[in-house]
Amino acid sequence: MIKSAQLGFVGVFVALSGTASGAAISLVNQGFESDLSGWSVKGLVTPSPSVTVTTYDGNTHAVVPWRTRMARLVSQAESGGPDPFRNNVGELNTFFGFDITARLAPGTDPWNGSGISQSFSGRKDDVLTQYWSFYSEESSASQSLDTAFYVVTDASGVVVDFDELAVAKISGGYTPWQSLRYVLPADGTYTIGFGVVNWQDEYYNSELFLDDGLPEPGSFALLGLALAGLSWVRRGPTAKG
């Protein structure tokens, strides 16, 4: 991990390889301005404008896209339905093509989650950059076991890279926008996937946001003023069920 300052806050730059000299790779609809076109999804995934996330402890966080939209992955299995908080880990395993639980940190027992993926082609040393941000709605005692991850598979479906994103999260159960930079190990076709999972319980979600750039500093300033007003009005945590 290489620590760096981004837009006035401390971020963690995830470097998956050394300095690359290849071309930049652009995914289809990488900034989600055309909704979810070009992506495969499982679970509760939506193209979202600016949103606020409220944790179990009553803390409210603003999440701002680079342009007008970002992908919002919520660990809840689906929107509505007879049991939107059902265990869907088996469905995620099928979606990604491997056993998620076996690759997560020891002690992580995911109950439900959501995923997104897209295939792309490139040459050795080409670079794919994706921005992400993670939030857990859990109480502080359980936040550490909610997590998000990325996975890269080759054309045969073999996992060539996997790691948890949320292991870098800052105290308080969230990680501000970070950059994931993946350097292709060889010429070929690959699939990159992102997932977010909730640990054990059914009701308090984890959320992963994806975009193709960092929000402008001015957006943070404006939203910060609005959020300050919202925090002044709020007098306590909102119960979730």
C-alpha positions as CSV (number, residue, x, y, z in Angstrom):
1,M,0.0,0.0,0.0
2,I,1.2,3.5,-0.8
3,K,-0.4,6.3,1.2
4,S,-1.2,9.5,-0.5
5,A,-3.3,12.6,-0.1
6,Q,-6.4,12.9,-2.4
7,L,-8.6,16.0,-2.4
8,G,-7.8,17.0,1.1
9,F,-8.3,13.5,2.7
10,V,-5.9,10.6,3.2
11,G,-6.3,7.9,0.7
12,V,-4.7,4.5,0.0
13,F,-3.4,3.9,-3.4
14,V,-3.6,0.3,-4.4
15,A,-0.7,-0.6,-6.6
16,L,-0.9,-4.1,-7.9
17,S,2.3,-4.1,-9.9
18,G,5.3,-1.9,-10.5
19,T,5.3,1.2,-12.7
20,A,3.7,0.2,-16.0
21,S,4.5,1.5,-19.4
22,G,1.4,0.1,-21.2
23,A,-1.7,1.9,-22.5
24,A,-4.6,2.9,-20.3
25,I,-7.6,0.5,-20.6
26,S,-11.1,2.0,-20.7
27,L,-14.1,-0.2,-19.8
28,V,-17.5,0.2,-21.5
29,N,-19.5,2.8,-19.6
30,Q,-16.9,2.8,-16.8
31,G,-18.4,5.9,-15.2
32,F,-22.0,4.5,-15.3
33,E,-23.4,7.5,-17.1
34,S,-25.3,5.1,-19.3
35,D,-26.8,3.3,-16.3
36,L,-25.4,-0.3,-16.2
37,S,-24.8,-0.8,-19.9
38,G,-21.8,-3.0,-20.6
39,W,-21.8,-4.6,-17.1
40,S,-23.2,-7.9,-15.7
41,V,-24.7,-7.6,-12.2
42,K,-25.9,-9.8,-9.4
43,G,-27.8,-8.6,-6.4
44,L,-28.8,-5.0,-5.6
45,V,-26.7,-2.8,-8.0
46,T,-28.0,0.6,-9.3
47,P,-26.5,3.6,-11.1
48,S,-26.8,6.3,-8.5
49,P,-26.3,10.1,-8.2
50,S,-25.0,11.6,-5.0
51,V,-26.2,9.8,-2.0
52,T,-25.8,9.7,1.8
53,V,-25.1,6.6,3.8
54,T,-26.2,6.5,7.4
55,T,-24.6,3.9,9.7
56,Y,-26.1,2.1,12.7
57,D,-24.3,4.6,15.0
58,G,-26.1,7.5,13.3
59,N,-23.2,8.9,11.4
60,T,-24.1,10.2,8.0
61,H,-21.6,10.2,5.1
62,A,-21.9,11.9,1.7
63,V,-20.9,9.9,-1.4
64,V,-20.4,12.0,-4.6
65,P,-19.8,10.7,-8.2
66,W,-17.1,12.1,-10.5
67,R,-19.7,13.3,-13.0
68,T,-23.4,12.6,-12.4
69,R,-23.5,8.9,-11.7
70,M,-21.7,6.0,-10.1
71,A,-22.4,2.3,-9.4
72,R,-23.9,1.6,-6.0
73,L,-23.5,-2.0,-4.8
74,V,-25.6,-2.8,-1.7
75,S,-25.1,-6.1,0.1
76,Q,-28.9,-6.6,0.3
77,A,-29.8,-9.5,-2.1
78,E,-32.4,-7.5,-4.1
79,S,-34.8,-4.6,-4.0
80,G,-38.2,-5.7,-2.6
81,G,-39.3,-9.3,-3.1
82,P,-40.5,-11.7,-0.4
83,D,-37.0,-11.8,1.3
84,P,-34.7,-9.1,0.1
85,F,-32.2,-9.8,2.9
86,R,-31.9,-13.6,2.1
87,N,-28.6,-15.4,2.0
88,N,-27.4,-15.2,-1.6
89,V,-23.8,-16.2,-1.3
90,G,-24.3,-19.3,-3.4
91,E,-25.6,-17.1,-6.2
92,L,-22.6,-14.8,-5.9
93,N,-20.3,-17.8,-6.1
94,T,-21.9,-18.8,-9.3
95,F,-21.8,-15.3,-10.7
96,F,-18.0,-14.9,-10.0
97,G,-17.1,-18.5,-10.6
98,F,-15.4,-19.3,-7.3
99,D,-16.1,-19.7,-3.6
100,I,-16.0,-16.2,-2.2
101,T,-15.9,-17.3,1.5
102,A,-12.8,-19.5,0.9
103,R,-10.9,-16.4,-0.4
104,L,-11.9,-13.8,2.2
105,A,-10.0,-13.2,5.4
106,P,-10.4,-15.9,8.1
107,G,-13.4,-15.2,10.3
108,T,-15.4,-13.5,7.5
109,D,-18.7,-15.3,7.1
110,P,-20.7,-13.5,4.4
111,W,-24.5,-13.6,4.6
112,N,-25.5,-11.7,1.5
113,G,-24.0,-9.4,-1.1
114,S,-23.9,-8.0,-4.6
115,G,-21.5,-8.1,-7.6
116,I,-20.7,-6.5,-10.9
117,S,-18.3,-7.5,-13.7
118,Q,-17.1,-6.8,-17.2
119,S,-14.8,-8.5,-19.7
120,F,-12.1,-6.6,-21.6
121,S,-9.0,-7.2,-23.7
122,G,-5.5,-5.7,-23.5
123,R,-1.8,-6.3,-23.9
124,K,0.9,-7.0,-21.3
125,D,1.5,-3.9,-19.0
126,D,-1.7,-2.2,-20.1
127,V,-3.3,-0.5,-17.1
128,L,-6.9,-0.5,-15.9
129,T,-7.8,2.0,-13.2
130,Q,-11.1,1.9,-11.3
131,Y,-12.1,4.1,-8.4
132,W,-14.0,2.8,-5.4
133,S,-15.4,3.7,-2.0
134,F,-16.7,1.4,0.8
135,Y,-19.2,1.9,3.6
136,S,-20.5,-0.3,6.3
137,E,-23.8,0.4,8.1
138,E,-22.9,-1.9,11.0
139,S,-22.1,-0.8,14.5
140,S,-18.5,-0.3,15.2
141,A,-18.2,-3.8,16.8
142,S,-19.1,-5.6,13.5
143,Q,-17.8,-3.2,10.8
144,S,-14.4,-4.8,10.5
145,L,-15.9,-8.0,9.1
146,D,-18.0,-6.4,6.4
147,T,-15.9,-6.2,3.3
148,A,-15.6,-5.6,-0.4
149,F,-13.3,-7.2,-3.0
150,Y,-12.1,-7.2,-6.6
151,V,-11.3,-10.2,-8.7
152,V,-9.6,-10.7,-12.1
153,T,-10.1,-13.9,-14.1
154,D,-8.6,-14.9,-17.4
155,A,-10.5,-16.1,-20.6
156,S,-10.7,-19.6,-19.1
157,G,-12.3,-18.3,-15.9
158,V,-9.2,-18.9,-13.8
159,V,-8.6,-16.4,-11.0
160,V,-5.4,-14.5,-11.7
161,D,-5.8,-11.8,-9.0
162,F,-8.1,-11.4,-5.9
163,D,-7.9,-9.1,-2.9
164,E,-10.2,-7.4,-0.4
165,L,-10.7,-3.7,-0.8
166,A,-12.2,-3.0,2.6
167,V,-9.1,-4.2,4.5
168,A,-7.8,-0.6,4.0
169,K,-10.9,1.0,5.4
170,I,-10.5,3.9,7.9
171,S,-11.9,3.7,11.4
172,G,-15.6,4.4,11.5
173,G,-16.5,1.8,8.9
174,Y,-15.8,3.6,5.7
175,T,-13.1,4.2,3.1
176,P,-13.2,7.4,1.0
177,W,-12.5,7.2,-2.7
178,Q,-9.5,5.2,-3.6
179,S,-7.9,4.1,-6.9
180,L,-7.5,0.5,-7.9
181,R,-4.7,0.2,-10.6
182,Y,-4.4,-3.2,-12.2
183,V,-1.5,-4.0,-14.6
184,L,-2.2,-6.8,-17.1
185,P,0.3,-9.6,-16.6
186,A,0.1,-10.8,-20.3
187,D,-1.8,-10.2,-23.5
188,G,-5.3,-11.5,-23.4
189,T,-9.0,-11.2,-22.5
190,Y,-9.9,-10.8,-18.8
191,T,-12.9,-10.1,-16.6
192,I,-12.8,-7.8,-13.7
193,G,-15.4,-8.1,-11.0
194,F,-16.2,-6.2,-7.8
195,G,-18.3,-7.4,-4.9
196,V,-19.5,-6.3,-1.5
197,V,-20.7,-8.7,1.3
198,N,-22.3,-8.3,4.6
199,W,-21.0,-10.3,7.6
200,Q,-23.4,-12.8,9.3
201,D,-26.5,-10.6,10.0
202,E,-29.2,-9.9,7.5
203,Y,-30.2,-6.3,8.0
204,Y,-27.3,-3.8,8.2
205,N,-25.9,-3.4,4.7
206,S,-22.4,-2.8,3.3
207,E,-22.1,-0.6,0.3
208,L,-19.5,-0.4,-2.5
209,F,-19.4,2.6,-4.9
210,L,-17.5,2.5,-8.3
211,D,-16.6,5.3,-10.7
212,D,-14.0,6.2,-13.3
213,G,-12.7,9.3,-11.6
214,L,-12.5,11.3,-8.4
215,P,-15.2,13.9,-7.6
216,E,-14.2,17.5,-8.0
217,P,-13.1,19.3,-4.8
218,G,-15.9,21.8,-5.2
219,S,-18.4,19.0,-5.1
220,F,-17.1,18.0,-1.7
221,A,-17.3,21.5,-0.4
222,L,-20.9,22.1,-1.5
223,L,-22.1,18.7,-0.3
224,G,-20.2,19.2,3.0
225,L,-22.2,22.4,3.7
226,A,-25.5,20.6,3.0
227,L,-24.4,17.7,5.1
228,A,-23.5,20.0,8.0
229,G,-27.1,21.3,7.9
230,L,-28.4,17.7,7.8
231,S,-26.3,16.7,10.8
232,W,-27.6,19.7,12.8
233,V,-31.1,18.7,12.2
234,R,-30.5,15.0,13.1
235,R,-30.8,14.2,16.8
236,G,-29.9,10.5,16.8
237,P,-29.5,7.3,14.8
238,T,-32.3,6.2,12.5
239,A,-33.5,2.7,13.3
240,K,-33.2,0.2,10.5
241,G,-35.0,-3.1,10.3
